[in-house]
């Protein structure tokens, strides 16, 4: 019975984690093999995934070399 509760909490945390940068699988594994408390902390510390930008287009994360170029 206790393992079902543990598995349920890990699944809930993973479901919340799929909307974050950490993703479903990683948050589930952390919550299952660690503890759900550590899992929720890792999920909360990861950044949110921005689905849409201001134009309604899907946002893309691109690397801009200009901001890292040294003059």
Protein Blocks (a to p, Z undefined) as FASTA:
>chain_A
ZZmmmmmmmmmmmmmmmmpmnommlmmmmmmmmcfklmmmmmmmpccddfbafkopacdd
dddfklmpcZZ
